[in-house]
Amino acid sequence: MMHGTKPDELPALRVENLSHSYGSRQALEAVSFAIAPATFTVLLGLNGAGKSTLFALVTRLYATQQGRIEIFGCEVGRMPGEALRRLGVVFQSRTLDLDLSVMQNMLYHAALHGIGSREARRRAGAALERIGLADRARDKARDLSGGQMRRVEIARALLHRPRLLVLDEPTVGLDIRAREDILAEVRRLVAEEGVCALWATHLVDEIVPTDDVVVLHRGRVLAHGPVPRVVEDSATADIRAAFVKLAQIPTRSTSESP
């Protein structure tokens, strides 16, 4: 943590000169950006841009090869415990235990974070109430729809009250209504509870003008800032056109990915 800096003034996430390779393949190259607390930031990139690698480094699934990652001033490499306590994660692949009940999934996560049994039940019950799934607490996770599973994963990720929530392509495989519900829930968390969200996606239509956006392409950050500024700087009409221009995507593919 920087001396003389109040915790609330620190970026929720700071990435500095981050590079990572798998053998000879460079997945990230000198990636740097910082996001402010209590904001909704979209990490926008096509499949293969490096989004999942970045998340794996932020969440400590991979050790940092080069560069630095800080979560509210705590460096992930040097202070992993302190850093990860401030972090909630929703991975792209489903991570609920399908043979456990919804409540059991919540309580297991709480135990991993050292939350006592009584407090864990209280938090889990309140979280399920908030997402409208209190009546499914005893149901097996496998009996939920894809959208309901995602809502449980988000609620579970927030049980230890992190200040930063990172979500890796959280709407993959969901229908339009479920996508909209998940987006609305995370935006509500940012607006009403002051959680900072980093939302990774390849779908431009998940972005609204009030968001911040980090454009990642082939392992490099091409742009970062409020959506209107990124659009203006790219001399285009909207974020879709800005993304296509920045990433130099052939026009014929724009309907397929972004």
N, C-alpha and C positions, 0 to 999 in steps of 0.2 A: 504494500500500500504506500502511496506517495505521501511524504511528510507534508503536513499543513493542508491536506485535502480532506474535506468532510466526506463520509461514506456516501451521502446522497448526491454528491457532486461527481463521484466516480462513474465512468461508463459501466453499464450493466455487463457489457462484453467488449473487450479490447483484443484485437488480433493484430500482431505486428510481425511483418516480414515472414509469414508462415509458408514454409515449403514442405512438400512431402512427395516421396516417390515410391513406386512399387518396382524394385529392380531398376530397369532402364526407363520405365514409364513415369513421367512427371505428372502427378495428379494435381498438385497445387504449386504455384510459383509466386513467391514473394507477395502473398495475400495480406493486405492490411486494411482494417476498418474498425470503427468503434460505434457502438449504439448506445443511446441514452436510456436511462431508466424509464419505466412506465411508457414505453413506446411499442408500436407494432411495426416490426421491420420484416420485409419480405426478402429472402435470399432467392433470387430468380436465376434459373439456369436450366438449359436443356439437360436431358439425361446424359450422364457422363461428364458434366461440367466440373464436378468435384464437390458437390454439395454434401454427399454422404461422407466423403473423406473428411471434410471440414468438421462435420458433426462428430465423427468418430474421434477426432483430436480434441475437440472441446469437451466431450464427455469422458475422455481418458481411456476409451477403448483401444486407441493406439497411442504410443508414446510420441511426443513431439520430436521430430528429427531436426528441424531448424525453425527458429522463430519463437514467439512468445504468445501465450494466451492468458488473459486475466479475466476473472469474473468478479465484478465489484472490487477490484484491486487485489484480489488473491490470485497469484500465479498458479495455474493448473499443474505445471511441472514441479514446482517447489512446495506448494501447499495444497495438494490434491483434496485432502479432507475438507479443509475450509472452503475451497472453491466449489466442490461438488455439493456441499450442504446448501449452497445458494442456488442450485441448479435443479430444474425439473426437466425430464426428457420424455418425449413421445417418439418412438422409433418408427421407421417406415413399415417394417414387418410387425405383425401382431405379436404382442408379448404377454397377453393374459394366459394363465393356465386354464385351458378349456375344461378340465375335469374338476376344477374348484368352483365354488360359488362366487358370485360377484363380491360378496362381503369378505370371503376368505382371501381373494386376490388383494383386496384393499388392506386387510390386516397383515398379510405377509409382507407387503411393501412397507407398511408402517413399522413392523418389527425390525426390518433391515435398517431403518433409520433411527432405531432406538426409542421409538415412541411407545410408552407403556400401554398395556392392554385396554384399560378403561378409557384413556384419552384417545387411543386409536379408534375404538368403537364410536366414540362421540364424533370425532372428525370424519370418519368414514360415513356414518349415518347422515351427517349434515351435508357432506359432499354429494352423496347419492340423492338426497332430497333436492339439492340445488340443480342437479342435471336431470331431474324428473324420473329417476330410476330407483327410488326408494322401495317401490313395490317389487323390484326384481332382485333384491339383495340376496335372497336365498336360492335364486335360480343359478344353474350352471352357466358359466361364461359362454359355452358353446351354443346355448339357446338364445343368445342375443343376436340382433342384426349387426351388420358391419358398422353402421353408424353408431349404434348403442355401445358396441365394443370400444370404438374410438372415444366416446364421451367418458366411459369408465376409465380408459387409459389416461385421459387428461385429468380427470378428478383424482386418480391415484397418484399421478405425477406431482400434484399440488398438496398432498397430505402433509409433507414435511415443511410446507410453507416456504418454498423457494421464491426468490425474487426475479429469477430469469427462467423462462420456459422455452425450450427449443423443440421444434416439431419438424421432423423430416418427412416431407411429402405425406402429411397426415390424411389427405383426402383420396389417396390412391385406392381405386376399387369401389368408391362410394358413388351412389347415385346423386343427381343434382340437388335434391332436397336435403340429403344427409350432409353433402358438402357445405351447403349454405348454413345448416344448423351448427356444424362444427366451427366454421368461420365466425359466425355470430357469437358463439359461446366464448371463443378465445378473445375476440374484440371486446366483449363485455368484461372479461377478466382484466384486460388492460385499462379500460376506461373506469371501471368501478373499484377495482382492487389494487391498481397500481403495479400489476405484474408486467414485466417486460417480456415480449414474445418475439422470438426469431422463427419465422415461418418459411420453410424451404418448399419451393414449388417450381414446376416448369409451366404452370398455367397462368397466363397473363390475366385471365378474367377473375382470378382470385385477389387481384390488387385493386385498391381504391385510391383516389387522389390524395387522401390524408395520410397514407402510409409513407414510410421510408422504404427505399429499395436498394439492395446491393445486387448488381448484375454480375454474375460469375459465369465466365465462359472459358472452357479449356484450361481451367485451373487458375485463371487470372481475374481480378476485379476490373471490370471495364467502366463502371460508374457506381456512385453511391451518393444518396441524398434523398430529400423529399421528392416524391413522384413529379410534381410540377417542374422542379429544377432539372431533373434528369431529362424530362421531355424537352424543356427549353434548350438545355445545353446540346442536345442532339439535333436540334432544329427540325423536330418532327411534330405531328399533331397529337399523339397520345403515347401511352407507355408501350403498347403493342408495337407501334411503328418504331419507337425508340429502341426497343429490344432487338427487333429485326435488323435495324441499321447498325447498332453497336456490335452485335454478334455476327453481322454479315451473313444472315440466314437467307438462302435462296427463297424467293417469293413463293414458289410452289409448295414449300414445306410449312408455311406459316399456319395453315389450317390443321396441320397434324400435331405440332408440338406446342408452340407458344399460344 
